[in-house]
């Protein structure tokens, strides 16, 4: 039990490390202390802490995304995206989420969102436009992820960040495969009018 508690506290500290530096320096220590206090109180009152840990981690991830977006929109972070590999990878990864959400809505037939995207049984112009915009976020995310590697260090050399390269490669390969597959489907269904084409 003590080992699991130590591991969860260590994970929470790692999670706090994903906040923007200024936020982390100002509030990181007090957030860790608050988590420890709430953990002890919740464990004393309820005995089990799984739900507490899950919701605390979920809220913290939401806060991390919110703080990074605030810094990007209001701070001088646009310069930092070009030089900070972690921030560039995070932004690149977040740009893939609209595609994942759209794919989940269409693949799982989730209403009422599906009716908005596809108002009738045929593929609509809105769906094509939305798909084009969302698909374009994948190569944009790949570009942002590798952007720090275009910057030279003080010694005049460029650094390679393996995680950023892997993320960019994944996004680009996904973009190419998905675009080719969708292009083939559109050609077969909408141009050749093959019967029972889905």
KEPAPA-976714 format. One record per atom (N, C-alpha, C): residue number from 1; residue in three letters; atom name; x, y, z. Coordinates in steps of 0.2 Angstrom, whole numbers, always signed. Each point is the difference from the previous one (the first is absolute). Example, Ala and Ser with C-alpha at 12.3 -4.5 7.8 and 13.67 -1.06 7.14 Angstrom:
<domis>
DOMI resi resn name  east north    up
DOMI    1  ala    N   +66   -28   +39
DOMI    1  ala   CA    -4    +6    +0
DOMI    1  ala    C    +4    +6    +0
DOMI    2  ser    N    -2    +5    -4
DOMI    2  ser   CA    +4    +6    +1
DOMI    2  ser    C    -4    +5    +3
</domis>
This chain:
<domis>
DOMI resi resn name  east north    up
DOMI    1  unk    N    +4    -6    +0
DOMI    1  unk   CA    -4    +6    +0
DOMI    1  unk    C    +4    +6    +0
DOMI    2  unk    N    +6    +0    +4
DOMI    2  unk   CA    +4    +6    +0
DOMI    2  unk    C    +4    +1    -6
DOMI    3  unk    N    +1    -6    -3
DOMI    3  unk   CA    +4    +0    -7
DOMI    3  unk    C    -5    +3    -5
DOMI    4  unk    N    -6    -2    +0
DOMI    4  unk   CA    -5    +3    -5
DOMI    4  unk    C    -1    +8    +1
DOMI    5  unk    N    +0    +1    +7
DOMI    5  unk   CA    -1    +7    +1
DOMI    5  unk    C    +6    +5    -2
DOMI    6  unk    N    +6    -3    +1
DOMI    6  unk   CA    +6    +4    -2
DOMI    6  unk    C    +0    +0    -8
DOMI    7  unk    N    -2    -5    -3
DOMI    7  unk   CA    +0    +0    -8
DOMI    7  unk    C    -5    +5    -2
DOMI    8  unk    N    -6    +1    +3
DOMI    8  unk   CA    -5    +4    -2
DOMI    8  unk    C    +2    +7    +1
DOMI    9  unk    N    +3    +2    +6
DOMI    9  unk   CA    +3    +6    +1
DOMI    9  unk    C    +5    +2    -5
DOMI   10  unk    N    +5    -5    -1
DOMI   10  unk   CA    +5    +2    -5
DOMI   10  unk    C    -3    +1    -7
DOMI   11  unk    N    -5    -3    -2
DOMI   11  unk   CA    -3    +1    -7
DOMI   11  unk    C    -4    +7    +0
DOMI   12  unk    N    -3    +2    +6
DOMI   12  unk   CA    -3    +6    +0
DOMI   12  unk    C    +5    +6    +0
DOMI   13  unk    N    +6    -1    +3
DOMI   13  unk   CA    +6    +5    -1
DOMI   13  unk    C    +2    +0    -7
DOMI   14  unk    N    +1    -6    -4
DOMI   14  unk   CA    +1    +0    -7
DOMI   14  unk    C    -5    +4    -4
DOMI   15  unk    N    -6    -1    +2
DOMI   15  unk   CA    -6    +3    -4
DOMI   15  unk    C    +1    +8    +1
DOMI   16  unk    N    +1    +2    +6
DOMI   16  unk   CA    +1    +7    +2
DOMI   16  unk    C    +6    +3    -4
DOMI   17  unk    N    +5    -4    -2
DOMI   17  unk   CA    +5    +2    -4
DOMI   17  unk    C    -2    +2    -7
DOMI   18  unk    N    -6    -2    -2
DOMI   18  unk   CA    -2    +2    -7
DOMI   18  unk    C    -3    +7    -1
DOMI   19  unk    N    -1    +3    +6
DOMI   19  unk   CA    -3    +7    +0
DOMI   19  unk    C    +5    +5    -3
DOMI   20  unk    N    -2    +5    -2
DOMI   20  unk   CA    +5    +5    -3
DOMI   20  unk    C    +5    +2    +6
DOMI   21  unk    N    +6    +2    -1
DOMI   21  unk   CA    +5    +1    +5
DOMI   21  unk    C    -2    +5    +5
DOMI   22  unk    N    -3    +6    -3
DOMI   22  unk   CA    -2    +5    +5
DOMI   22  unk    C    -5    -2    +5
DOMI   23  unk    N    -5    -4    -3
DOMI   23  unk   CA    -5    -2    +4
DOMI   23  unk    C    +2    -5    +5
DOMI   24  unk    N    +5    -5    -2
DOMI   24  unk   CA    +3    -5    +4
DOMI   24  unk    C    +4    +3    +6
DOMI   25  unk    N    +4    +5    -2
DOMI   25  unk   CA    +4    +3    +5
DOMI   25  unk    C    -4    +4    +6
DOMI   26  unk    N    -6    +3    -2
DOMI   26  unk   CA    -4    +4    +4
DOMI   26  unk    C    -4    -5    +4
DOMI   27  unk    N    -3    -5    -3
DOMI   27  unk   CA    -5    -4    +4
DOMI   27  unk    C    +1    -8    +1
DOMI   28  unk    N    +5    -2    -4
DOMI   28  unk   CA    +2    -7    +0
DOMI   28  unk    C    +0    -3    +7
DOMI   29  unk    N    +4    +3    +4
DOMI   29  unk   CA    +1    -3    +7
DOMI   29  unk    C    -6    +0    +4
DOMI   30  unk    N    -4    +5    +0
DOMI   30  unk   CA    -6    +1    +4
DOMI   30  unk    C    -5    -5    -3
DOMI   31  unk    N    +0    -2    -7
DOMI   31  unk   CA    -5    -4    -2
DOMI   31  unk    C    +2    -8    +2
DOMI   32  unk    N    +6    -1    +0
DOMI   32  unk   CA    +3    -7    +3
DOMI   32  unk    C    -2    -1    +7
DOMI   33  unk    N    +1    +6    +4
DOMI   33  unk   CA    -2    -1    +7
DOMI   33  unk    C    -8    -1    +1
DOMI   34  unk    N    -4    +4    -4
DOMI   34  unk   CA    -7    -1    +0
DOMI   34  unk    C    -2    -7    -2
DOMI   35  unk    N    +3    -2    -5
DOMI   35  unk   CA    -2    -7    -2
DOMI   35  unk    C    +2    -5    +6
DOMI   36  unk    N    +6    +1    +3
DOMI   36  unk   CA    +1    -5    +6
DOMI   36  unk    C    -5    +1    +5
DOMI   37  unk    N    -2    +6    +2
DOMI   37  unk   CA    -4    +1    +5
DOMI   37  unk    C    -7    -3    -1
DOMI   38  unk    N    -3    +1    -6
DOMI   38  unk   CA    -6    -2    -3
DOMI   38  unk    C    +0    -8    +0
DOMI   39  unk    N    +6    -3    -2
DOMI   39  unk   CA    +1    -7    +0
DOMI   39  unk    C    -1    -3    +7
DOMI   40  unk    N    +3    +3    +5
DOMI   40  unk   CA    +0    -3    +7
DOMI   40  unk    C    -7    +1    +2
DOMI   41  unk    N    -4    +6    -1
DOMI   41  unk   CA    -6    +1    +3
DOMI   41  unk    C    -5    -5    -4
DOMI   42  unk    N    +0    -1    -6
DOMI   42  unk   CA    -4    -4    -4
DOMI   42  unk    C    +1    -8    +2
DOMI   43  unk    N    +6    -2    +1
DOMI   43  unk   CA    +1    -6    +2
DOMI   43  unk    C    -2    -2    +7
DOMI   44  unk    N    +0    +5    +5
DOMI   44  unk   CA    -2    +0    +7
DOMI   44  unk    C    -8    -1    +0
DOMI   45  unk    N    -3    +4    -4
DOMI   45  unk   CA    -8    +0    +0
DOMI   45  unk    C    -3    -5    -4
DOMI   46  unk    N    +3    -2    -6
DOMI   46  unk   CA    -3    -5    -4
DOMI   46  unk    C    +4    -7    -1
DOMI   47  unk    N    +6    +0    +2
DOMI   47  unk   CA    +4    -6    -1
DOMI   47  unk    C    +3    -2    -7
DOMI   48  unk    N    -4    +1    -5
DOMI   48  unk   CA    +3    -1    -7
DOMI   48  unk    C    +1    +7    -3
DOMI   49  unk    N    +4    +0    -5
DOMI   49  unk   CA    +2    +7    -3
DOMI   49  unk    C    +0    -1    -7
DOMI   50  unk    N    -2    -5    -3
DOMI   50  unk   CA    +0    +0    -8
DOMI   50  unk    C    -3    +5    -3
DOMI   51  unk    N    -7    +1    +2
DOMI   51  unk   CA    -4    +6    -3
DOMI   51  unk    C    +4    +6    +1
DOMI   52  unk    N    +2    +2    +6
DOMI   52  unk   CA    +3    +6    +1
DOMI   52  unk    C    +6    +1    -4
DOMI   53  unk    N    +5    -5    -1
DOMI   53  unk   CA    +6    +0    -4
DOMI   53  unk    C    -2    +1    -7
DOMI   54  unk    N    -5    -3    -3
DOMI   54  unk   CA    -2    +0    -7
DOMI   54  unk    C    -3    +7    -1
DOMI   55  unk    N    -4    +3    +4
DOMI   55  unk   CA    -3    +7    -2
DOMI   55  unk    C    +5    +5    +1
DOMI   56  unk    N    +5    -1    +5
DOMI   56  unk   CA    +5    +5    +1
DOMI   56  unk    C    +5    +0    -6
DOMI   57  unk    N    +2    -5    -2
DOMI   57  unk   CA    +4    -1    -6
DOMI   57  unk    C    -3    +3    -6
DOMI   58  unk    N    -7    -1    -1
DOMI   58  unk   CA    -3    +2    -6
DOMI   58  unk    C    -1    +8    +1
DOMI   59  unk    N    -2    +3    +5
DOMI   59  unk   CA    +0    +7    +1
DOMI   59  unk    C    +7    +3    -1
DOMI   60  unk    N    +5    -3    +3
DOMI   60  unk   CA    +7    +3    -1
DOMI   60  unk    C    +2    +0    -8
DOMI   61  unk    N    -2    -5    -3
DOMI   61  unk   CA    +2    -1    -8
DOMI   61  unk    C    -4    +6    -3
DOMI   62  unk    N    -6    +1    +2
DOMI   62  unk   CA    -4    +5    -3
DOMI   62  unk    C    +3    +7    +2
DOMI   63  unk    N    +2    +1    +6
DOMI   63  unk   CA    +3    +6    +2
DOMI   63  unk    C    +7    +1    -4
DOMI   64  unk    N    +4    -5    -1
DOMI   64  unk   CA    +6    +1    -4
DOMI   64  unk    C    -2    +2    -7
DOMI   65  unk    N    -5    -3    -4
DOMI   65  unk   CA    -1    +2    -6
DOMI   65  unk    C    -3    +7    +0
DOMI   66  unk    N    -4    +2    +5
DOMI   66  unk   CA    -3    +7    +0
DOMI   66  unk    C    +6    +5    +1
DOMI   67  unk    N    +5    -1    +5
DOMI   67  unk   CA    +5    +4    +1
DOMI   67  unk    C    +5    +1    -6
DOMI   68  unk    N    +1    -5    -4
DOMI   68  unk   CA    +4    +0    -6
DOMI   68  unk    C    -3    +4    -5
DOMI   69  unk    N    -7    -1    -1
DOMI   69  unk   CA    -4    +4    -5
DOMI   69  unk    C    +0    +7    +2
DOMI   70  unk    N    +0    +2    +6
DOMI   70  unk   CA    +0    +7    +3
DOMI   70  unk    C    +7    +3    -2
DOMI   71  unk    N    +5    -4    +2
DOMI   71  unk   CA    +7    +3    -1
DOMI   71  unk    C    +1    +1    -8
DOMI   72  unk    N    -3    -5    -4
DOMI   72  unk   CA    +1    +1    -7
DOMI   72  unk    C    -4    +6    -3
DOMI   73  unk    N    -6    +1    +2
DOMI   73  unk   CA    -4    +5    -2
DOMI   73  unk    C    +2    +7    +3
DOMI   74  unk    N    +2    +0    +6
DOMI   74  unk   CA    +2    +7    +3
DOMI   74  unk    C    +7    +1    +2
DOMI   75  unk    N    +4    -5    +0
DOMI   75  unk   CA    +7    +1    +2
DOMI   75  unk    C    +4    +1    -7
DOMI   76  unk    N    +7    -1    +2
DOMI   76  unk   CA    +5    +0    -6
DOMI   76  unk    C    +2    -7    -2
DOMI   77  unk    N    -5    -5    +1
DOMI   77  unk   CA    +1    -7    -1
DOMI   77  unk    C    +1    -2    -8
DOMI   78  unk    N    -2    +5    -4
DOMI   78  unk   CA    +1    -2    -7
DOMI   78  unk    C    +7    -1    -2
DOMI   79  unk    N    +4    +4    +3
DOMI   79  unk   CA    +7    +0    -1
DOMI   79  unk    C    +3    -7    +4
DOMI   80  unk    N    -3    -1    +6
DOMI   80  unk   CA    +2    -6    +3
DOMI   80  unk    C    -2    -7    -3
DOMI   81  unk    N    -5    +0    -4
DOMI   81  unk   CA    -2    -6    -4
DOMI   81  unk    C    +6    -2    -4
DOMI   82  unk    N    +3    +5    -3
DOMI   82  unk   CA    +5    -1    -5
DOMI   82  unk    C    +7    -3    +4
DOMI   83  unk    N    +0    +2    +6
DOMI   83  unk   CA    +6    -3    +4
DOMI   83  unk    C    -1    -5    +5
DOMI   84  unk    N    -6    -1    +2
DOMI   84  unk   CA    -1    -4    +6
DOMI   84  unk    C    -3    -7    -3
DOMI   85  unk    N    +4    -5    +0
DOMI   85  unk   CA    -3    -7    -3
DOMI   85  unk    C    -6    -3    +3
DOMI   86  unk    N    +0    +1    +7
DOMI   86  unk   CA    -6    -3    +3
DOMI   86  unk    C    -6    +4    -2
DOMI   87  unk    N    +0    +6    +0
DOMI   87  unk   CA    -6    +4    -2
DOMI   87  unk    C    -2    -1    -7
DOMI   88  unk    N    +5    +0    -4
DOMI   88  unk   CA    -1    -2    -7
DOMI   88  unk    C    -4    -6    -1
DOMI   89  unk    N    +3    -6    +3
DOMI   89  unk   CA    -3    -6    +0
DOMI   89  unk    C    -7    +0    +3
DOMI   90  unk    N    -2    +3    +5
DOMI   90  unk   CA    -6    +1    +3
DOMI   90  unk    C    -5    +3    -5
DOMI   91  unk    N    +2    +6    -3
DOMI   91  unk   CA    -4    +3    -4
DOMI   91  unk    C    -2    -4    -7
DOMI   92  unk    N    +6    -3    -2
DOMI   92  unk   CA    -1    -5    -6
DOMI   92  unk    C    -5    -6    +2
DOMI   93  unk    N    +0    -2    +6
DOMI   93  unk   CA    -4    -6    +2
DOMI   93  unk    C    -7    +3    +0
DOMI   94  unk    N    -1    +5    +3
DOMI   94  unk   CA    -7    +3    +1
DOMI   94  unk    C    -3    +2    -6
DOMI   95  unk    N    +4    +1    -5
DOMI   95  unk   CA    -3    +2    -7
DOMI   95  unk    C    -3    -7    -3
DOMI   96  unk    N    +2    -6    +2
DOMI   96  unk   CA    -3    -6    -3
DOMI   96  unk    C    -7    -2    +4
DOMI   97  unk    N    -1    +3    +5
DOMI   97  unk   CA    -6    -1    +4
DOMI   97  unk    C    -7    +1    -4
DOMI   98  unk    N    +0    +6    -4
DOMI   98  unk   CA    -7    +1    -4
DOMI   98  unk    C    -1    -6    -4
DOMI   99  unk    N    +5    -3    -4
DOMI   99  unk   CA    -1    -5    -4
DOMI   99  unk    C    -2    -6    +4
DOMI  100  unk    N    +3    -2    +5
DOMI  100  unk   CA    -2    -6    +4
DOMI  100  unk    C    -7    +1    +2
DOMI  101  unk    N    -2    +6    +3
DOMI  101  unk   CA    -7    +1    +2
DOMI  101  unk    C    -5    -1    -6
DOMI  102  unk    N    +1    +3    -6
DOMI  102  unk   CA    -4    +0    -6
DOMI  102  unk    C    +0    -8    -2
DOMI  103  unk    N    +5    -3    +0
DOMI  103  unk   CA    +0    -7    -2
DOMI  103  unk    C    -4    -4    +5
DOMI  104  unk    N    +0    +1    +6
DOMI  104  unk   CA    -4    -3    +5
DOMI  104  unk    C    -7    +1    -1
DOMI  105  unk    N    -2    +6    -1
DOMI  105  unk   CA    -7    +2    -1
DOMI  105  unk    C    -3    -4    -6
DOMI  106  unk    N    +4    +0    -6
DOMI  106  unk   CA    -3    -3    -6
DOMI  106  unk    C    +1    -7    +1
DOMI  107  unk    N    +5    -3    +2
DOMI  107  unk   CA    +1    -7    +1
DOMI  107  unk    C    -5    -4    +5
DOMI  108  unk    N    -2    +4    +5
DOMI  108  unk   CA    -4    -3    +5
DOMI  108  unk    C    -8    +3    -1
DOMI  109  unk    N    -1    +4    -5
DOMI  109  unk   CA    -7    +2    -1
DOMI  109  unk    C    -2    +4    +6
DOMI  110  unk    N    +4    +5    +3
DOMI  110  unk   CA    -2    +3    +6
DOMI  110  unk    C    -5    +6    -2
DOMI  111  unk    N    -6    +0    +3
DOMI  111  unk   CA    -5    +5    -1
DOMI  111  unk    C    +0    +5    +6
DOMI  112  unk    N    -1    +6    -1
DOMI  112  unk   CA    -3    +4    -6
DOMI  112  unk    C    +6    +3    -5
DOMI  113  unk    N    +6    -2    +2
DOMI  113  unk   CA    +6    +3    -4
DOMI  113  unk    C    +0    -3    -7
DOMI  114  unk    N    -2    -6    -1
DOMI  114  unk   CA    +0    -3    -6
DOMI  114  unk    C    -5    +4    -5
DOMI  115  unk    N    -6    +1    +3
DOMI  115  unk   CA    -5    +4    -4
DOMI  115  unk    C    +2    +7    -2
DOMI  116  unk    N    +4    +3    +3
DOMI  116  unk   CA    +3    +6    -1
DOMI  116  unk    C    +5    +0    -6
DOMI  117  unk    N    +4    -5    +0
DOMI  117  unk   CA    +6    -1    -5
DOMI  117  unk    C    -3    -3    -6
DOMI  118  unk    N    -5    -5    +1
DOMI  118  unk   CA    -3    -3    -6
DOMI  118  unk    C    -7    +0    +0
DOMI  119  unk    N    -3    +6    -2
DOMI  119  unk   CA    -7    +1    +1
DOMI  119  unk    C    -5    -5    -4
DOMI  120  unk    N    +2    -3    -5
DOMI  120  unk   CA    -4    -5    -4
DOMI  120  unk    C    +5    -6    -1
DOMI  121  unk    N    -3    -5    -3
DOMI  121  unk   CA    +4    -6    -1
DOMI  121  unk    C    +6    +0    -4
DOMI  122  unk    N    +0    +6    -4
DOMI  122  unk   CA    +6    +0    -5
DOMI  122  unk    C    +5    +5    +3
DOMI  123  unk    N    +6    -1    -2
DOMI  123  unk   CA    +6    +4    +3
DOMI  123  unk    C    -2    +8    -2
DOMI  124  unk    N    +1    +4    +4
DOMI  124  unk   CA    -2    +7    -1
DOMI  124  unk    C    +6    +4    -1
DOMI  125  unk    N    -1    +6    -3
DOMI  125  unk   CA    +6    +5    -1
DOMI  125  unk    C    +3    +2    +7
DOMI  126  unk    N    -4    +0    +5
DOMI  126  unk   CA    +2    +2    +6
DOMI  126  unk    C    +5    -5    +3
DOMI  127  unk    N    -2    -7    -1
DOMI  127  unk   CA    +4    -5    +2
DOMI  127  unk    C    +7    +0    -4
DOMI  128  unk    N    +0    +1    -6
DOMI  128  unk   CA    +6    +1    -4
DOMI  128  unk    C    +5    +6    +3
DOMI  129  unk    N    -4    +5    +1
DOMI  129  unk   CA    +4    +6    +2
DOMI  129  unk    C    +3    -1    +7
DOMI  130  unk    N    -4    -3    +4
DOMI  130  unk   CA    +2    -1    +7
DOMI  130  unk    C    +6    -5    +0
DOMI  131  unk    N    -1    -5    -4
DOMI  131  unk   CA    +5    -5    +0
DOMI  131  unk    C    +7    +3    -3
DOMI  132  unk    N    -1    +4    -5
DOMI  132  unk   CA    +6    +3    -3
DOMI  132  unk    C    +4    +4    +5
DOMI  133  unk    N    -4    +4    +4
DOMI  133  unk   CA    +3    +4    +5
DOMI  133  unk    C    +3    -4    +6
DOMI  134  unk    N    -3    -5    +2
DOMI  134  unk   CA    +2    -4    +6
DOMI  134  unk    C    +6    -4    -3
DOMI  135  unk    N    +0    -3    -6
DOMI  135  unk   CA    +6    -3    -3
DOMI  135  unk    C    +6    +4    +0
DOMI  136  unk    N    -1    +6    -2
DOMI  136  unk   CA    +6    +5    -1
DOMI  136  unk    C    +3    +1    +7
DOMI  137  unk    N    -3    -1    +5
DOMI  137  unk   CA    +3    +1    +7
DOMI  137  unk    C    +5    -5    +1
DOMI  138  unk    N    +0    -6    -3
DOMI  138  unk   CA    +5    -5    +1
DOMI  138  unk    C    +7    +2    -2
DOMI  139  unk    N    +1    +2    -7
DOMI  139  unk   CA    +6    +2    -2
DOMI  139  unk    C    +2    +7    +4
DOMI  140  unk    N    -4    +4    +2
DOMI  140  unk   CA    +1    +6    +3
DOMI  140  unk    C    +3    -2    +7
DOMI  141  unk    N    -3    -5    +4
DOMI  141  unk   CA    +3    -2    +6
DOMI  141  unk    C    +7    -3    -1
DOMI  142  unk    N    +1    -4    -6
DOMI  142  unk   CA    +6    -3    -1
DOMI  142  unk    C    +6    +6    -1
DOMI  143  unk    N    -2    +5    -3
DOMI  143  unk   CA    +4    +6    -1
DOMI  143  unk    C    +2    +3    +6
DOMI  144  unk    N    -5    +1    +4
DOMI  144  unk   CA    +1    +4    +7
DOMI  144  unk    C    +4    -5    +4
DOMI  145  unk    N    -1    -6    +0
DOMI  145  unk   CA    +4    -5    +4
DOMI  145  unk    C    +8    +0    -1
DOMI  146  unk    N    +1    +1    -7
DOMI  146  unk   CA    +7    +0    -2
DOMI  146  unk    C    +3    +7    +0
DOMI  147  unk    N    -3    +5    +1
DOMI  147  unk   CA    +2    +7    -1
DOMI  147  unk    C    +6    +1    +5
DOMI  148  unk    N    +1    -2    +6
DOMI  148  unk   CA    +6    +1    +4
DOMI  148  unk    C    +6    -2    -3
DOMI  149  unk    N    +0    -5    -5
DOMI  149  unk   CA    +6    -3    -3
DOMI  149  unk    C    +2    +5    -5
DOMI  150  unk    N    -4    +5    -2
DOMI  150  unk   CA    +3    +5    -5
DOMI  150  unk    C    +4    +5    +3
DOMI  151  unk    N    +0    +1    +7
DOMI  151  unk   CA    +3    +5    +3
DOMI  151  unk    C    +7    -3    +2
DOMI  152  unk    N    +5    +5    -1
DOMI  152  unk   CA    +7    -2    +1
DOMI  152  unk    C    +2    +2    +8
DOMI  153  unk    N    +4    -4    +3
DOMI  153  unk   CA    +2    +1    +6
DOMI  153  unk    C    +5    +6    +0
DOMI  154  unk    N    +3    +2    +6
DOMI  154  unk   CA    +5    +5    +0
DOMI  154  unk    C    +6    -2    -3
DOMI  155  unk    N    +1    -6    -1
DOMI  155  unk   CA    +6    -3    -3
DOMI  155  unk    C    -1    +0    -8
DOMI  156  unk    N    -6    +1    -2
DOMI  156  unk   CA    -1    +0    -7
DOMI  156  unk    C    -2    -6    -3
DOMI  157  unk    N    -2    -5    +5
DOMI  157  unk   CA    -2    -7    -2
DOMI  157  unk    C    -8    +0    +1
DOMI  158  unk    N    -2    -5    -3
DOMI  158  unk   CA    -7    -2    +1
DOMI  158  unk    C    -1    -6    +4
DOMI  159  unk    N    -5    -1    +4
DOMI  159  unk   CA    -1    -6    +4
DOMI  159  unk    C    -6    -4    -3
DOMI  160  unk    N    +0    -6    +1
DOMI  160  unk   CA    -5    -5    -2
DOMI  160  unk    C    -3    -2    +6
DOMI  161  unk    N    -7    +1    +0
DOMI  161  unk   CA    -4    -3    +6
DOMI  161  unk    C    -4    -6    -2
DOMI  162  unk    N    +2    -6    +2
DOMI  162  unk   CA    -3    -6    -2
DOMI  162  unk    C    -8    +0    +1
DOMI  163  unk    N    -2    +2    +5
DOMI  163  unk   CA    -7    +0    +1
DOMI  163  unk    C    -4    +4    -5
DOMI  164  unk    N    +3    +6    -1
DOMI  164  unk   CA    -4    +4    -5
DOMI  164  unk    C    +1    -3    -7
DOMI  165  unk    N    +5    -3    -2
DOMI  165  unk   CA    +1    -3    -6
DOMI  165  unk    C    -5    -6    -1
DOMI  166  unk    N    -1    -4    +6
DOMI  166  unk   CA    -4    -5    +0
DOMI  166  unk    C    -8    +2    -1
DOMI  167  unk    N    -1    +5    +4
DOMI  167  unk   CA    -7    +3    -1
DOMI  167  unk    C    -2    +3    -7
DOMI  168  unk    N    +5    +4    -2
DOMI  168  unk   CA    -1    +3    -7
DOMI  168  unk    C    -1    -6    -5
DOMI  169  unk    N    +4    -5    +0
DOMI  169  unk   CA    +0    -6    -4
DOMI  169  unk    C    -7    -3    +0
DOMI  170  unk    N    -2    -1    +6
DOMI  170  unk   CA    -6    -4    +1
DOMI  170  unk    C    -6    +5    -3
DOMI  171  unk    N    +0    +6    +1
DOMI  171  unk   CA    -5    +4    -2
DOMI  171  unk    C    +0    +1    -8
DOMI  172  unk    N    +6    +0    -3
DOMI  172  unk   CA    +1    +0    -7
DOMI  172  unk    C    -2    -6    -3
DOMI  173  unk    N    +2    -6    +2
DOMI  173  unk   CA    -2    -6    -2
DOMI  173  unk    C    -8    -1    +0
DOMI  174  unk    N    -3    +2    +6
DOMI  174  unk   CA    -7    -1    +1
DOMI  174  unk    C    -3    +5    -5
DOMI  175  unk    N    +2    +6    -1
DOMI  175  unk   CA    -3    +4    -5
DOMI  175  unk    C    +0    -3    -7
DOMI  176  unk    N    +6    -2    -2
DOMI  176  unk   CA    +1    -3    -7
DOMI  176  unk    C    -5    -6    -1
DOMI  177  unk    N    +0    -5    +5
DOMI  177  unk   CA    -4    -6    -1
DOMI  177  unk    C    -8    +2    +0
DOMI  178  unk    N    -1    +4    +5
DOMI  178  unk   CA    -8    +2    +0
DOMI  178  unk    C    -2    +4    -6
DOMI  179  unk    N    +4    +4    -3
DOMI  179  unk   CA    -1    +4    -6
DOMI  179  unk    C    -1    -5    -6
DOMI  180  unk    N    +5    -4    +0
DOMI  180  unk   CA    -1    -5    -6
DOMI  180  unk    C    -6    -4    +1
DOMI  181  unk    N    -1    -3    +6
DOMI  181  unk   CA    -6    -4    +1
DOMI  181  unk    C    -7    +4    -2
DOMI  182  unk    N    +0    +6    +3
DOMI  182  unk   CA    -6    +4    -1
DOMI  182  unk    C    -1    +2    -8
DOMI  183  unk    N    +6    +1    -3
DOMI  183  unk   CA    +0    +2    -7
DOMI  183  unk    C    -3    -6    -4
DOMI  184  unk    N    +2    -6    +1
DOMI  184  unk   CA    -2    -6    -3
DOMI  184  unk    C    -7    -1    +1
DOMI  185  unk    N    -3    +1    +6
DOMI  185  unk   CA    -7    -1    +2
DOMI  185  unk    C    -4    +6    -4
DOMI  186  unk    N    +2    +6    +0
DOMI  186  unk   CA    -3    +5    -3
DOMI  186  unk    C    -1    -1    -8
DOMI  187  unk    N    +6    -3    -3
DOMI  187  unk   CA    +0    -1    -7
DOMI  187  unk    C    -5    -6    -2
DOMI  188  unk    N    +0    -5    +4
DOMI  188  unk   CA    -4    -6    -1
DOMI  188  unk    C    -7    +2    +1
DOMI  189  unk    N    -2    +3    +5
DOMI  189  unk   CA    -7    +1    +2
DOMI  189  unk    C    -3    +6    -4
DOMI  190  unk    N    +4    +6    +0
DOMI  190  unk   CA    -3    +6    -3
DOMI  190  unk    C    +1    +1    -7
DOMI  191  unk    N    +6    -3    -3
DOMI  191  unk   CA    +2    +1    -7
DOMI  191  unk    C    -3    -6    -4
DOMI  192  unk    N    +2    -6    +2
DOMI  192  unk   CA    -2    -6    -3
DOMI  192  unk    C    -7    -2    +1
DOMI  193  unk    N    -3    +2    +6
DOMI  193  unk   CA    -7    -1    +2
DOMI  193  unk    C    +0    -8    +0
DOMI  194  unk    N    +4    -3    +4
DOMI  194  unk   CA    +0    -7    +1
DOMI  194  unk    C    -6    -2    +5
DOMI  195  unk    N    -4    -5    -2
DOMI  195  unk   CA    -6    -1    +4
DOMI  195  unk    C    +2    -3    +7
DOMI  196  unk    N    -3    +2    +5
DOMI  196  unk   CA    +1    -2    +7
DOMI  196  unk    C    +7    +2    +3
DOMI  197  unk    N    +2    +5    -2
DOMI  197  unk   CA    +7    +3    +2
DOMI  197  unk    C    -1    +3    +6
DOMI  198  unk    N    +4    -2    +5
DOMI  198  unk   CA    +0    +4    +7
DOMI  198  unk    C    +7    +2    +1
</domis>
